[in-house]
Each structure stands twice: as structure tokens, then as C-alpha cells.
Amino acid sequence: MSRLPPISRRSFLAQSTALTAASTLPLGALAQETMITRAIPGTNEYLPVIGMGAPDFFYEATEEGSEIPKSLIQTMYDMGGRLVDTPAFFRPDPPVLAGYMQEMGLHDELFMIGKITVDGKEAARQHLERTSASLDKRPMDVMLVHNFRDMENSWPVLKEAKAEGKVRYIGVSRTNDVSNEELELFMRTENPDFLMPGYNMVQNQHEERILPLAQDMGTAVVVVEPFRVVDDGAYFSVTAGIDLPEWAAEFDCATWAQYALKYIVSNPAITCVVTETSKASHVADNMRGGYGRLPDEAMRRRMSEHFLSLV
């Protein structure tokens, strides 16, 4: 596949009158609607199907201060989202996101995912403790081993933490560098509670085996990278200047962002999908992907074929 020229989400928004209408829709207009939810398998706990990812400025404070990140979190919350994929600790200090959520009084209202991104058992234990303390979440909702990093040490730490009640659910995230065979063996052997893969109409390598296995085994699946085509966000380079097909209205789809998200959440194996953005209007648009009708399997094939014909 050829490398696509990037287009910003902002540029795409400006080109779409349908999206402008959707993204400026008053929140009060949603009063009679409820976002679709899915159960965490094997529990009575439900999650809204669209959540929030962790853009770069959730790591460190910016010149703009906390206004922008707080507006993203508040918009997600007001429109029914609850799951937040918090930043991984690749930097010395805890991400600033935690402080924003505590200032807003939402850290107890949100379902938060953290990740182990260090090597060694003791480092993993310390990482988990710092994550929980930073987010003021005890127990943490979910902790994942990121990219299968040092599984020999990290996974036993998470199993131990769950047994001790420090973490409610455990699993692995972004397994793109792991073969389906290796991931399948891990799932069958360890039976993780959560899996966080990249998945969309193009990045669909887990569709035939891993996602059906997750559904069969009762593993929750939180999808990342919904707009990735070669590069993350390049989806909007493909759709720029192109009208939605008229038949998208059959599953209450008003924008290309919703098109991608409805395709993902209509897969019954998917529990939630998270998106990263820097604009509250984008959040509003994305959240609308969790409302209304979803495409059936025949329509999903039609959606995929149509989009791939544009690439």
C-alpha cells in the first residue's frame, strides 16, 4: 500500500458540512438517547462503546494549560463516554492527565486503563503503584502489559496484583508486533481479562482468529488506532473531499469518523474503542458513533469494500 499524504482532522472537518452539523449539535439534543454499552464478559459491568485515548498533551502540561484536555474529558463524559486509556509511563514523571481528572472530580466516575512499560519484576510493581497513586484509583480498573514487554516478569506481577485486589482486570495491549499464533497461545494459556489491539477496516489481522477467540473465551476487547491507514490518522487522507455513501444513513452514520467507529463496534467481539484527538468537536463527533443503529454483517462487508476502494 502506498504511503498516504497526511491531512489533519481539522482540515477534514472544514471540508464536511455534515460533520460540521454533527459536531456542533447541542449536548441537550442527546437527552433522549443513550450510548450503546457492552458488558465486560462474565460480569454485570457495562462500558459505553466509545472512549478516550491518550493524546500527547495528556503526558505533560502545555502552554495552553489544562483547558483543552479538560474540555476533551468533559465532552466525552457529557456524551456518555466513561473509559479512558491513560498514558503509559515512558517518561520520568506521571502523566498530567491524572491531575486534570482529579481537579474535575471525575476520577471515581471513569473507568481507567493503565499499562506496564518497564522491565523487571520490582520495576513493574513500582510502575503499577505509581500509576494507581497518580490516578487515585485503588484498585485500578485495568492494567495491561504494553506490547508484550518483558512478559516473563510483568505478567506474574499483574496476576499477583489482581489476586491481592490491587487491580480489577488484567491483560495485554497493542500486540501488533506479536504473531497471531503467539497471541492465541497466550490467550488460551493465561485467559486474560482484557485485550487491547489495533483494529480497523485496513488493520484487520486479528479479525479471523483473535477476535472470535476473545468472544469465545470471554475476553473484553478495547480497540485502539481506529483511524490508522499506514500512519495513524491517515484515514482522513483517504476520505478527504469524498461524500459519505447515501446508504450510511441506514445505520445512523453522519460522518466519516462515525463510519470507521461504527464498523468497529458493530463487531460483537468489541467491547469499546478509544480515540485520540485534540479537539472537543472531534470528541463530540466520535461519541456520536456510539449512538443509533449499527451495521449488520452484510453492511459491514459493504462498508469495508467501499472504503478499501478509496485507498
Buried (B, 14 or more C-beta within 10 A) or exposed (E): EEEBEEBBBEEBBEBBEBBBEBBEBEEEEBEEEEBBBBEBBEEEBEBBBBBBBBBEBBBEEEEEEBEBBBBBBBBBBBBBBBBBBBBBBEEEEBBBBBBBBBEBEBBEEBBBBBBBBBEBBEBBBBBBBBBBEBBEBEBBBBBBBBBBBBBEBBBEBBBBBBEEEBBBBBBBBBBBEBEBEEBBEBBEEBEBBBBBBBBBBBBEBBBEBBBBBBBEBEBBBBBBBBBBBBEBBBBBBBBBEEEBBEEBEEBBBBBBBBBBBBBBBBBEBBBBBBBBBBBBBBBBBBBBBBBBBBBEEEBBEBBBEBBEEEB
